[in-house]
Amino acid sequence: MTPLVQPEQIEQAILLIRGQRVMLDRDLAVLYGVETKNFNRAVNRNLDRFPADLMIQLTAALACGRTTPNPPANGSNASRNGWRTVGF
């Protein structure tokens, strides 16, 4: 029986940011087969199931390297589609 998600797919989604291995919310949503906004809603509904240090919100400078070629003009950490980038 083959796994639903190939290990290589997971390995490619893991980023190294400031010495920490992280996966972005959008990459996790793809692995779970849901939209990013629905993934984040599910996480927010179940915050008590996650350790406090499990999630980080990336700064604009860190998010820009992954989500946009240039920092957002308004100084926010929003990505091109208006959603923030969250690492797990």
TIVEX-530038 format. One record per residue (C-alpha): x, y, z; residue in three letters. Coordinates in steps of 0.02 Angstrom, whole numbers, plus 50000, padded with zeros to 5 digits. Example, Ala and Ser with C-alpha at 12.3 -4.5 7.8 and 13.67 -1.06 7.14 Angstrom:
506154977550390ALA506844994750357SER
end
This chain:
500005000050000MET500725016949950THR500555031750068PRO499355045550019LEU500735058550036VAL502475054549977GLN503875058250102PRO504755068749970GLU503235080149960GLN503355083550146ILE505245085750142GLU505095098650002GLN503825108650103ALA504955110250257ILE505875126850263LEU507345131850372LEU507005148850449ILE508225155450578ARG508805137850618GLY507035131150643GLN506185118850528ARG504455125450482VAL503035121850364MET501895135550302LEU500035134750327ASP499735133850140ARG500905118950121ASP500035109750264LEU498345113750188ALA498905105750024VAL499475090150118LEU497785089050204TYR496855092850042GLY495955108450104VAL496025127050067GLU497235137150173THR495845147650248LYS494915131950302ASN496505124550375PHE496795140450477ASN494985140650535ARG495145122750596ALA496755126950688VAL495945142250768ASN494445131950824ARG495615119450907ASN496995130350981LEU496925120751145ASP497575105351054ARG499195113751000PHE500705118451108PRO500895137351125ALA502595137251038ASP502015126850889LEU501445141350779MET502325157350732ILE501765171850626GLN503135176650505LEU503695194650493THR503535203350326ALA505405201650296ALA505385182750322LEU503745180150231ALA504315190050079CYS505625177350035GLY504295163950021ARG502685172649972THR503065188749878THR504535195549778PRO504395212549865ASN503835217450040PRO502005222850047PRO501885241650023ALA500845244350180ASN502155236050293GLY500985221850340SER501445203450333ASN500075199650206ALA500495188850058SER500005192849880ARG498245185849902ASN497925195550061GLY498145181050183TRP499505181150313ARG500855167850310THR500915156650463VAL502265143950499GLY502025128050600PHE
end
